[in-house]
Amino acid sequence: LSAADKSRIKASLAALGDVTGDETALNQLVLARFYEKHSLLIDAGTAHQHAIELAPGVPDFRAAYNAFLVRNGLLKRR
């Protein structure tokens, strides 16, 4: 990323932090989408995994993670 892109993403993430300050599975999902939108796939995957850890009994978070993996060519659709 260019310095300008890094600065822009950092500012957007700071603004998003005001909304997602609490550590919840749903907030982690929001962060994952933000990271994916900005092509920060490692961060997106980590946020997805954290959401699953925070709410292991909610299958929607695992489904969202699998969709993320397929969407980005990291897992083949079965």
C-alpha positions as CSV (number, residue, x, y, z in Angstrom):
1,L,0.0,0.0,0.0
2,S,1.1,3.5,-0.6
3,A,1.7,5.9,2.2
4,A,-1.5,7.8,1.3
5,D,-3.6,4.6,1.2
6,K,-2.2,3.6,4.6
7,S,-3.1,6.9,6.0
8,R,-6.6,6.9,4.6
9,I,-7.3,3.3,5.8
10,K,-5.9,4.1,9.2
11,A,-8.2,7.1,9.5
12,S,-11.2,5.1,8.4
13,L,-10.3,2.3,10.8
14,A,-10.1,4.9,13.7
15,A,-13.5,6.2,12.8
16,L,-14.9,2.7,12.6
17,G,-13.3,2.0,16.0
18,D,-15.8,4.4,17.6
19,V,-18.6,2.1,16.5
20,T,-16.8,-1.2,17.0
21,G,-15.1,-0.4,20.3
22,D,-16.7,-3.3,22.2
23,E,-15.1,-6.7,21.5
24,T,-18.1,-8.6,20.2
25,A,-18.4,-11.2,17.5
26,L,-20.6,-9.0,15.4
27,N,-18.1,-6.1,15.7
28,Q,-15.3,-8.5,14.6
29,L,-17.4,-9.4,11.6
30,V,-17.7,-5.7,10.7
31,L,-14.0,-5.3,11.0
32,A,-13.4,-8.4,8.8
33,R,-15.5,-6.8,6.1
34,F,-13.7,-3.5,6.4
35,Y,-10.3,-5.3,6.1
36,E,-11.5,-7.3,3.1
37,K,-12.8,-4.2,1.4
38,H,-9.3,-2.8,1.7
39,S,-7.6,-6.0,0.6
40,L,-6.1,-6.6,4.0
41,L,-7.0,-10.3,3.8
42,I,-4.8,-11.5,6.7
43,D,-6.4,-9.0,9.0
44,A,-9.9,-10.0,7.6
45,G,-9.2,-13.7,8.3
46,T,-8.0,-13.0,11.8
47,A,-11.1,-10.9,12.6
48,H,-13.4,-13.7,11.2
49,Q,-11.6,-16.3,13.4
50,H,-11.9,-14.0,16.4
51,A,-15.6,-13.7,15.8
52,I,-15.9,-17.5,15.8
53,E,-13.9,-17.7,19.0
54,L,-16.2,-15.1,20.7
55,A,-19.4,-16.9,19.6
56,P,-18.6,-20.5,18.9
57,G,-22.2,-21.6,19.1
58,V,-23.3,-19.3,16.3
59,P,-23.0,-21.1,12.9
60,D,-23.4,-17.8,10.9
61,F,-20.0,-16.6,11.9
62,R,-18.3,-19.8,10.6
63,A,-20.5,-19.5,7.4
64,A,-19.3,-15.9,6.9
65,Y,-15.7,-17.0,7.3
66,N,-16.1,-19.8,4.8
67,A,-17.8,-17.4,2.4
68,F,-14.9,-15.0,2.8
69,L,-12.4,-17.8,2.1
70,V,-14.3,-18.9,-1.1
71,R,-14.8,-15.3,-2.2
72,N,-11.0,-14.6,-2.1
73,G,-9.9,-17.9,-3.6
74,L,-8.5,-19.3,-0.4
75,L,-10.9,-22.3,-0.3
76,K,-12.7,-24.1,-3.1
77,R,-16.4,-24.3,-2.9
78,R,-17.6,-27.8,-2.2
